[in-house]
């Protein structure tokens, strides 16, 4: 009888341990974060970042980002630019009320991590890679997207680039 209890206890302990390694703790986005963009001519930031972050440096296979930004929160520091950016030539916030990123794979790199996934911007879904670091409970990243890929208004006639650099600093807390 003692052997059976010991065997059952060992099996239960192993089963519980296995689930401990699979679980990835969720993070809550802190209220103070930055999502900035810069095209070389136009720059600004977005508010309205929401989503689910499940990230564990020791369990990247189960880590995942599901994030959204409300494009109507754009702030360029110029009301007329903001109005134009929300309109049909740029973000078209009435037709496309969210910018979405959903990761499909998170991996380690020489300089930190990268999240591979789908960016859905203006109804165009494109696979992108977002390099990032995670330190002191803060995700930071700088990457570029080509505005032409997402049918965003092209300002190249203003001697600007079609590339848009995006910089993120997103502190997180345990819920």
N, C-alpha and C positions, 0 to 999 in steps of 0.2 A: 504494500500500500504506500509506503514511504517513497519507493522508487517511482510509482505512478504520479504522486503529488509533485515530486521533484521534476519529473519529465514534463508534466503539464505546466508547471510554473516556468520552466525554462522556455518552452514553446511560447507561452504568453509573453514573457519578457522579450523574446526575440521579435515577436509580432509587433508589440508596442514600440520597440526600438526602431523597427523598419519604418513605421509611420512617422516617427520623430524626424528622420532624415528626409522624408519626402515633403513635409510641410514647409512652406516658405512664408515667412511673416509678411503681412501687408504693411505698407507705409501710408501715412496720411500726408497730403501736400500741405505744407505750412502756409500761413496766410501771406507771408512776405517772400515773394519769388520774383524772378524776372524772366521774361520772354521777349527778347529784343530782336529786331531785324534791321538790316542795312543793305541797301542796293548800291551804295557809293554816292547816290544822289538823294535818295529818300531813306529815312530811318524813323524808327519809332518802336513802340512796344505794344504787346497785347496783355490784357488781363483775362480773367475768365478761364483760367486753366483748371481743369477738373479731371478726375479719372482714378484708375486703380493702378497702384504700383505694388507688385509683389517681387521683391528682390532680396536675394541672399547670395553673398559673395561665394559661399561654400556650396551652393546649389543653383548654379546658373541654368541648368536644364529645366528647372521648374519655375524660374523667374519669368516675369511677364509685365509689360507696360500696356495699358489701355488708356490713352489720354485724349482729351478734347480741349479745344480752345474756341471760345465764342469770338468769331472774327469781327463782330460789331463792337468789340471792346478796343479796337485799334486806336492808338493815340500817337500821332506824328508830331504833336505840338502845334498843329495848324488845323483849325476847324474845317477850312475849305478842302484841304488835302484829305482829312479824315472822311468827309462826306463823299469825295470822289472815290476814295479807296473802298468804301462800303458799297459803292454802286456797281452796276453791271459790267463795267470795263475792268474791274479789278477783282474784288472779293465776292461781289454779288451776294451780300449777306441775307437778302430776302429769299433767294433761291437755295443758298447753301449756308445754313445757319451754324454749321460746325466744321471745324478743321479737326480731323481725326488721325491718330497714329496708333496702330496696334502692332506690337512686336510679334515676330514669329520665332526668333532665336536671339538669345543674349549670350555673348561669348567674351572671353578674356583676350586682351591684346597686349602688346608690349608697353602701351601707354595707358592702360586702364581697361575699358570694356567697350563693346559695341552692341547696339541693338539693331537687328535687321527686322524690317517689318514694312507695313503698308501705310503710306501717307495718303489720305483722302482729302484733297483740297480742290474746291470748286467742282466736285463730282468726278474728278480725275483721280484714279487710284494708281499709285506708282510705288514700286519697291525701292526703299532707300536704306542706307546704313547711317546710323547716328553714333558717332564715337562719343564716349562720355567717361567721366571719372566719378568716383563716389568716395567722399572723404568727409569726416565730421558730420555725417547724416545729411550731406548735400550732394545732389547730382549736378554736375556742370558739363556743358557741352558747347562746342562751336562747330557748325557744319554749314554747308551751302546746298541750296536747291536751285535749279534752273527754272525761272518763272515761265519760260516758254513751255516747259513740260506740263504745266498746270493751266495753260491758257490764261495766264495773268497778263494784264496790260503790259506791253513791252515798251520800256522807256529808252531803248537804245538810240532812238532819234535824238535824245538829249545827251548823247555821248556817255551814257551809262551802260553798265553791263546787264545782261539778263540774269546774272547770278544774284541770288539773295542770300546773304550770310545771316544765319540765325544763331543767337547766343542764349543759352539757358543757364540759369542758376536756380535750382529748385531744392530748397531745404525740406526735409521730411521728418515726421515724428511718428512714433509708434502710437497707434490708436488706443 
